Amino acid sequence: MSYKRFDIVINAFNRLGLPLKIFGIGPALDSLRDQARPNIEFVGRVTDEERSRLYQGAAAFINPQLEDFGITAIESMSAGRPVIAYAAGGALETVQENVTGSFFKEQTWENLLDAVLHFTPEKFDPAVIAAHAEKFSV
């Protein structure tokens, strides 16, 4: 869906050249694929187990959209992985700056690129992140 702003993620990672995996399907998929360079992989629809493996293997989960809550960011945190999120909406309630992730202030590829360049995954403690995610469990 276009409101999820994967366009800014693709623009940022096209310039960074870093590996990026995007899961899911939707009406913008073909357009996004056309924009992406070879460092970006579209894995399509995934099972819960595959999604869990993707989270666990990630340096971070990118959350570029404005959501009321944002379950995928919580799923990433439950796997002990930090989130790089747009600083708006539910992310402000679920992501703790420098504890469970980091924020970018403007919903642009430039701001996201800057956030990724300054992101250091080794400063985040997976156990602390997973414990924080438990606050949002049933």
C-alpha positions in Angstrom: 0.0 0.0 0.0 1.4 3.4 -0.9 0.8 4.9 2.6 3.4 2.5 3.9 6.0 4.6 2.1 8.2 1.8 0.9 9.1 4.2 -1.9 11.3 6.2 0.5 12.9 3.0 1.8 13.8 1.9 -1.7 15.1 5.3 -2.6 17.3 5.3 0.5 18.6 1.8 0.0 19.2 2.3 -3.7 21.6 5.0 -2.7 23.1 3.2 0.2 23.6 -0.1 -1.7 23.0 -2.1 1.5 21.0 -5.3 1.4 17.2 -4.9 2.1 14.5 -7.5 2.2 10.9 -6.5 1.7 8.1 -9.0 2.6 4.5 -8.8 1.7 2.5 -8.1 -1.4 0.2 -5.3 -2.5 -0.9 -3.1 -5.3 2.3 -1.1 -5.4 4.6 -4.2 -5.7 5.3 -4.0 -9.4 6.1 -0.3 -9.3 8.4 -0.7 -6.3 10.2 -3.6 -8.0 10.8 -1.4 -11.0 12.4 1.2 -8.8 14.6 -1.2 -6.9 18.3 -1.9 -7.5 19.7 -5.5 -7.1 20.6 -5.0 -3.4 16.8 -5.0 -2.7 15.0 -8.4 -2.5 11.3 -8.8 -2.6 10.4 -12.0 -0.8 6.7 -11.8 -1.3 4.1 -13.4 1.1 5.8 -15.2 3.9 4.7 -17.6 6.6 4.8 -16.7 10.2 8.0 -18.8 10.6 9.7 -17.2 7.6 8.8 -13.7 8.9 10.2 -14.6 12.3 13.5 -15.7 10.6 13.6 -12.5 8.6 13.3 -10.5 11.8 15.9 -12.5 13.6 18.4 -12.1 10.7 17.9 -8.4 10.3 20.1 -5.6 11.6 16.9 -3.6 12.1 13.3 -3.4 10.9 12.4 -0.3 8.9 9.0 1.2 9.8 8.6 4.2 7.4 4.8 4.6 7.7 2.4 6.4 9.9 0.3 3.7 11.7 -2.1 3.9 14.7 -0.1 1.0 16.3 2.2 -0.9 13.9 2.2 -4.6 14.7 5.2 -5.4 12.5 7.4 -3.2 14.6 6.3 -5.0 17.7 7.0 -8.4 16.0 10.5 -7.2 15.1 11.1 -6.2 18.7 9.7 -9.5 20.0 12.5 -11.1 18.0 15.0 -8.8 19.7 15.6 -6.6 16.7 15.6 -2.8 16.9 13.3 -0.6 14.8 14.2 2.4 12.7 10.8 4.2 12.6 9.2 7.3 11.3 8.6 9.5 14.4 4.9 9.7 14.4 1.8 7.7 15.3 2.0 4.5 17.2 5.7 4.2 16.8 6.1 7.0 19.3 4.3 4.8 21.9 6.0 1.5 21.0 9.6 2.3 20.1 11.9 3.7 22.8 14.7 5.9 21.3 18.1 4.3 21.8 16.6 1.4 23.7 14.5 -0.5 21.2 15.2 1.5 18.1 15.7 5.0 16.6 13.6 7.5 14.8 13.8 9.6 11.7 11.8 12.9 11.9 10.7 13.6 8.3 9.1 11.0 6.1 11.7 11.4 3.3 14.3 9.1 1.8 17.0 11.6 2.8 16.0 11.5 6.5 15.7 7.7 6.4 19.1 7.4 4.7 20.7 9.6 7.4 19.0 7.5 10.2 20.4 4.3 8.6 23.9 5.7 8.2 23.9 6.7 11.9 22.4 3.5 13.1 24.6 1.1 15.1 22.8 -2.2 15.7 25.5 -3.4 18.2 24.4 -0.8 20.8 21.0 -2.5 21.2 20.5 -5.3 23.6 18.2 -8.0 22.0 17.0 -9.2 25.5 16.0 -5.7 26.5 14.2 -5.2 23.2 12.3 -8.5 23.4 11.3 -7.7 27.1 9.9 -4.3 26.0 7.8 -6.0 23.2 6.2 -8.2 25.9 4.4 -5.1 27.2 2.3 -5.3 24.0 1.5 -9.0 24.2 -2.0 -10.3 24.9 
